[in-house]
Amino acid sequence: MLLNYKFTKKLYRTKELLENLSIPEGTLDFWKATWSKEGNDTYDMGLRLISKKAYWDPIIFVDWLTQFKLTNRPSTPEQFSDQKRVIAFIKKNVGIQVNGS
């Protein structure tokens, strides 16, 4: 099974990413802070700093989302809402191609 990414650019500014993902900036900030607090690097989330501007590699970010944000069952209304937005973003920007189909 291969993922077929449909992104129009290689890097997205944070604002563009949030608009496409339809999540509040606070949610992304929370994810980044939690990720960093656990000893991880935001580079592994897809964050790329160029000068003082933040850009996101959408392929790395989608992979990070699917690995770390779609694995747990949501337990609060905010988590349910975040999960729905993440799934909608992934469906919009990633297609799955099965070999031999």
Secondary structure, DSSP 8 states (H G I E B T S, - for coil): -EEEE--S-S-EEHHHHHHHHT--HHHHHHHHHHHHHTT--GGGGTEEEETTEEEE-HHHHHHHHHHHTSSS---SHHHHHHHHHHHHHHHHHEEEE-TT-
